[in-house]
Amino acid sequence: RKEVEQDPGPFNVPEGATVAFNCTYSNSASQSFFWYRQDCRKEPKLLMSVYSSGNEDGRFTAQLNRASQYISLLIRDSKLSDSATYLCVVRSTGFQKLVFGTGTRLLVSP
Amino acid sequence: GAVVSQHPSWVICKSGTSVKIECRSLDFQATTMFWYRQFPKQSLMLMATSNEGSKATYEQGVEKDKFLINHASLTLSTLTVTSAHPEDSSFYICSARDQGGDEKLFFGSGTQLSVL
């Protein structure tokens, strides 16, 4: 079983739609969680950290369920510019390295 | 914000040659840098952790004699792919952590290596 699992997609949605991505992680000792965005052949860029209480940044909402070892990202009012691959990233306590999911590809169409 | 510069961004080489990729932290010191590899439609896979002034720590399955890492200063780490073969063709990305910063990592722009 992969340490971080995501549905690879692609998710094809029209502009203005709401879309949600899910991610599960296998290491219960994981302490830090992030969503990164990666455009084709570019470096990943931090979208937002994920906190136990859930957090929101504009159109983006991230939630963490430690009991189910599950992370989600919700994008409201999708824009064409949101088209990218969204990477779920996890880090365990005491380790500096991050473990990346395979990413979920989002395609927003006019 | 913090910037990590990675060079070159694209390299094409013949099989059997060696390729060096540089990763520099431009406005902060990084005692630790990370090297990742990403094959098409796959996730970033950590290859090794580069430690300034000491030997790199390689992940399981990564050949340390093939992927030479040197972290001689607090702002520069290099990855050398020795005797490159077509199967080494991939997207290589470095990241660095600000020594005095938070848990965020800053990524280089990546190097697309194509071995003919």
Interface residues (C-beta under 8 A of the other chain):
Chain A: V4 P8 S32 R41 K42 E43 P44 K45 L46 L87 R91 Q96 K97 L98 V99 F100 G101 T102 G103
Chain B: Q6 T32 F34 Y36 K41 Q42 S43 L44 M45 L46 T49 F91 I93 R97 E103 K104 L105 F107 G108 S109 G110 Q112
